[in-house]
Amino acid sequence: AGLLFFIAVFWGFFPVFTAIFTFPQERAMLNKERAADMYRLSAYFLARTTSDLPLDLILPVLFLLVVYFMAGLRLSTAPFFLTILTVFLCIIAAQGLGLAIGATLMDLKRATTLASVTVMTFMLAGGFFVQKVPIFISWIRYMSFNYHTYKLLLKVQYEHLTPVINGVKIDSGLTEVAALIAMVFGYRFLAYLSLRRMKLQ
């Protein structure tokens, strides 16, 4: 369970901090080309947010090919590919958060600080370190891609053994998948709106 949690944390942490740099580094170029009306913002946004996906998806496959079998996780085809799909979903959701933070703040120092605080909060609310989160902040876990990814990974590995692992109840997994898909599109939509509000210089 600890390994699964840190897989969820690492593959959430890494994409957030690589995606943060996407828009702030290209701000001057984007302003210049938008001012010249070279292309629509939606075309730039779609191209920019999908261009990194192949590399972002190859790295976790290489990682899991080593770690999955080294750790002796369920040795059958379906759990292995479900684990890969879960990690993919986590990466794309986390990348969306990084894009949203970078596009909203457009300042690398502030964006990195906010991302650090956000990711650490999500990690603490993820259900591994703190199992009984106080009620007044327990809602944070439902916004945490770490929490949903962790629950899905537990389901893939342990649903045939027990309904509860480390205080985390294993259910159908549909809620977690829906939450991660909502994050994939929601964070990207927020990033797009932030770019549209950006003033041309």
PLY file of the C-alpha trace (Angstrom):
ply
format ascii 1.0
element vertex 201
property float x
property float y
property float z
element edge 200
property int vertex1
property int vertex2
end_header
0.00 0.00 0.00
2.89 2.34 0.77
4.46 1.67 -2.62
1.13 2.33 -4.38
0.73 5.62 -2.52
4.19 6.81 -3.51
3.59 5.80 -7.13
0.49 8.02 -7.00
2.45 10.84 -5.33
5.45 10.75 -7.67
3.40 10.55 -10.86
1.27 13.42 -9.57
4.18 15.56 -8.41
6.34 15.24 -11.53
3.77 16.35 -14.17
2.58 19.34 -12.09
6.07 20.80 -11.91
6.93 20.16 -15.55
3.62 21.64 -16.76
4.00 24.83 -14.69
6.75 26.07 -17.02
4.70 25.60 -20.21
2.97 28.98 -20.49
5.16 31.39 -18.45
8.22 30.52 -20.56
6.32 31.17 -23.79
4.46 34.30 -22.67
6.48 36.77 -24.77
6.23 34.62 -27.89
2.52 34.01 -27.33
1.80 37.72 -26.84
3.71 38.61 -30.00
2.06 35.96 -32.17
-1.42 36.61 -30.82
-0.97 40.35 -31.43
-0.07 39.49 -35.05
-3.17 37.27 -35.19
-1.11 34.32 -36.44
-3.42 31.64 -34.99
-6.35 31.18 -32.65
-5.59 30.77 -28.96
-7.54 27.49 -28.92
-5.26 26.01 -31.62
-2.13 27.02 -29.69
-3.57 25.71 -26.42
-4.54 22.34 -27.89
-1.19 21.87 -29.61
0.81 22.93 -26.57
-1.06 20.81 -24.06
-0.93 17.65 -26.17
2.65 17.92 -27.48
4.18 16.70 -24.20
1.80 13.76 -23.76
3.81 11.09 -25.63
6.88 11.56 -23.43
4.73 11.93 -20.31
3.15 8.57 -21.07
6.30 6.67 -22.11
8.19 7.40 -18.87
5.62 5.81 -16.50
5.46 2.69 -18.67
9.24 2.26 -18.35
8.97 2.96 -14.61
6.18 0.43 -14.07
7.87 -2.25 -16.19
10.62 -2.27 -13.56
8.79 -1.44 -10.31
5.63 -3.50 -10.88
7.42 -6.83 -11.23
10.19 -5.98 -8.77
7.58 -5.33 -6.06
5.69 -8.54 -6.82
2.34 -6.89 -7.51
-0.50 -8.94 -9.07
1.07 -10.93 -11.88
-1.69 -10.98 -14.44
-2.44 -8.93 -17.53
-5.56 -7.01 -16.43
-4.16 -5.58 -13.14
-0.91 -4.55 -14.88
-2.67 -2.62 -17.64
-5.23 -1.16 -15.21
-2.32 0.10 -13.11
-0.79 1.75 -16.19
-4.14 3.34 -17.13
-4.62 4.63 -13.58
-1.16 6.21 -13.58
-1.86 7.73 -17.04
-5.06 9.29 -15.72
-3.21 10.66 -12.69
-0.49 12.17 -14.91
-2.95 13.90 -17.23
-4.99 15.26 -14.29
-1.85 16.49 -12.49
-0.53 18.03 -15.70
-3.81 19.94 -15.99
-3.30 21.39 -12.51
0.22 22.50 -13.43
-1.04 24.12 -16.64
-3.80 25.92 -14.72
-1.43 27.26 -12.05
1.17 28.35 -14.61
-1.41 30.03 -16.88
-3.17 31.78 -13.99
-0.09 33.22 -12.28
2.32 33.53 -15.26
5.17 33.89 -12.77
7.44 30.92 -12.16
8.33 31.76 -8.55
4.75 32.24 -7.41
3.51 29.31 -9.50
6.13 26.97 -8.04
5.29 28.08 -4.49
1.55 27.61 -4.99
2.06 24.24 -6.67
4.30 23.04 -3.81
1.71 23.97 -1.19
-1.15 22.48 -3.22
0.61 19.19 -3.97
1.76 18.77 -0.35
-1.79 19.42 0.86
-3.16 16.89 -1.61
-0.52 14.38 -0.50
-1.37 14.77 3.20
-5.08 14.42 2.43
-4.39 11.40 0.21
-5.32 8.81 2.83
-1.92 7.28 3.63
-0.13 9.60 6.08
-3.27 10.96 7.79
-6.12 8.48 7.82
-8.50 10.45 10.05
-8.51 13.90 8.49
-10.42 16.51 10.58
-13.92 17.16 9.20
-13.34 20.85 8.46
-10.62 20.01 5.92
-11.69 16.50 4.89
-13.26 17.87 1.66
-9.72 18.52 0.33
-9.20 14.82 -0.31
-11.94 14.83 -2.95
-10.00 17.48 -4.90
-6.77 15.48 -4.58
-5.67 13.43 -7.59
-3.35 11.56 -5.18
-6.34 10.33 -3.17
-8.32 9.11 -6.17
-5.28 7.50 -7.81
-4.32 5.77 -4.54
-7.84 4.36 -4.14
-7.84 3.05 -7.71
-4.42 1.44 -7.32
-5.57 -0.22 -4.08
-8.67 -1.50 -5.87
-6.62 -2.99 -8.72
-4.26 -4.81 -6.35
-6.45 -5.76 -3.36
-10.13 -5.91 -4.35
-9.98 -9.72 -4.41
-8.58 -9.85 -0.86
-10.29 -7.27 1.38
-12.78 -4.37 1.15
-10.68 -2.03 3.35
-6.93 -1.29 3.20
-5.30 1.09 5.72
-8.67 2.66 6.48
-9.43 3.25 2.78
-12.62 1.59 1.61
-12.36 -0.10 -1.77
-15.50 0.38 -3.87
-16.37 0.17 -7.57
-13.83 2.84 -8.55
-16.27 4.72 -10.81
-16.31 7.77 -8.53
-12.51 8.00 -8.61
-12.36 7.63 -12.40
-15.08 10.28 -12.83
-13.26 12.65 -10.45
-9.94 12.26 -12.30
-11.60 12.77 -15.70
-13.32 15.90 -14.34
-9.89 17.17 -13.19
-8.36 16.44 -16.61
-10.87 18.70 -18.35
-11.63 21.13 -15.52
-8.04 22.19 -14.87
-7.36 22.57 -18.60
-10.48 24.68 -19.04
-9.30 26.91 -16.19
-5.88 27.23 -17.87
-7.53 28.17 -21.17
-9.71 30.83 -19.51
-6.63 32.26 -17.77
-4.81 32.55 -21.11
-7.81 34.27 -22.68
-7.80 36.85 -19.88
-4.09 37.52 -20.34
-3.45 41.02 -21.67
-1.53 41.34 -24.90
1.66 43.37 -24.46
0 1
1 2
2 3
3 4
4 5
5 6
6 7
7 8
8 9
9 10
10 11
11 12
12 13
13 14
14 15
15 16
16 17
17 18
18 19
19 20
20 21
21 22
22 23
23 24
24 25
25 26
26 27
27 28
28 29
29 30
30 31
31 32
32 33
33 34
34 35
35 36
36 37
37 38
38 39
39 40
40 41
41 42
42 43
43 44
44 45
45 46
46 47
47 48
48 49
49 50
50 51
51 52
52 53
53 54
54 55
55 56
56 57
57 58
58 59
59 60
60 61
61 62
62 63
63 64
64 65
65 66
66 67
67 68
68 69
69 70
70 71
71 72
72 73
73 74
74 75
75 76
76 77
77 78
78 79
79 80
80 81
81 82
82 83
83 84
84 85
85 86
86 87
87 88
88 89
89 90
90 91
91 92
92 93
93 94
94 95
95 96
96 97
97 98
98 99
99 100
100 101
101 102
102 103
103 104
104 105
105 106
106 107
107 108
108 109
109 110
110 111
111 112
112 113
113 114
114 115
115 116
116 117
117 118
118 119
119 120
120 121
121 122
122 123
123 124
124 125
125 126
126 127
127 128
128 129
129 130
130 131
131 132
132 133
133 134
134 135
135 136
136 137
137 138
138 139
139 140
140 141
141 142
142 143
143 144
144 145
145 146
146 147
147 148
148 149
149 150
150 151
151 152
152 153
153 154
154 155
155 156
156 157
157 158
158 159
159 160
160 161
161 162
162 163
163 164
164 165
165 166
166 167
167 168
168 169
169 170
170 171
171 172
172 173
173 174
174 175
175 176
176 177
177 178
178 179
179 180
180 181
181 182
182 183
183 184
184 185
185 186
186 187
187 188
188 189
189 190
190 191
191 192
192 193
193 194
194 195
195 196
196 197
197 198
198 199
199 200
